[in-house]
Every structure is written in structure tokens, then in C-alpha cells.
Amino acid sequence: MLYSLHGNGQIDYVTARLVQDYSRSSYGNPIYQTESQPLFYWWNHTMWNDPEQDGVNGNERVYQENTEFDLSRYKPCLFNGQPC
């Protein structure tokens, strides 16, 4: 998930969750069943890992510092040319 915490359209917070299951609705739209809490967080040029997936509570570990989130590698979900 991509977030603009300042509401200016610039991505400054990203979360990544594990996908448990994937299917399509009767209309063909993708449906993802994910873990309730993210496995990774990116914020303020740092990637954090939360192996316990218990939410932000202080036990997260630094995964990589001084890193930028590469939006060019993010492929948004499209269905019939429209965002999902």
C-alpha cells in the first residue's frame, strides 16, 4: 500500500503485506486475502521489517537504511485499464 501522509500526492510511507490467497470476483476483479499486519514498512528513507507482523509497536527491525522506494518498480493493479 502506498500512502501520502502529507496529503500532497507524494508517496512517503509504504507497507507490504504477505498475500495468503488470490482470486477473481465474478466480475473479474482481483481479490487478495492478506495478513492483517504488514511485514515491511518504508518510511523516512528506511525499510523496516516486522517478522512477527504485530503492527508498529517498537519491535520492528531496520532492514535497510538510506534507501528510496522505487516507484518505477511498483506496478499498480489495473483492470480494463482502470485502477482496481
FENCORSUL-V684554 format. One record per residue. OMEGA is omega in radians with two decimals (* if undefined). Layout:
BEGIN
[[OMEGA] [OMEGA]]
END
This chain:
BEGIN
[[3.12] [-3.11] [2.97] [-3.05] [3.14] [3.11] [-3.11] [3.13] [3.10] [-3.12] [3.12] [3.12] [-3.09] [3.02] [3.10] [3.14] [3.05] [3.09] [3.11] [-3.08] [-3.13] [3.08] [3.08] [3.09] [3.12] [3.08] [3.12] [3.13] [3.12] [3.09] [3.14] [2.98] [-3.07] [2.99] [-3.08] [-3.13] [-3.13] [3.03] [3.14] [3.03] [3.00] [-3.14] [3.05] [3.07] [3.12] [3.05] [-3.13] [3.10] [3.09] [-3.05] [3.12] [3.13] [-3.12] [3.11] [-3.13] [-3.12] [3.08] [-3.13] [3.10] [-3.13] [3.06] [3.13] [3.11] [3.13] [3.09] [-3.13] [3.08] [3.04] [-3.07] [-3.13] [-3.13] [3.13] [3.14] [3.14] [-3.13] [3.13] [3.07] [3.06] [-3.05] [3.11] [-3.12] [3.06] [3.13] [*]]
END
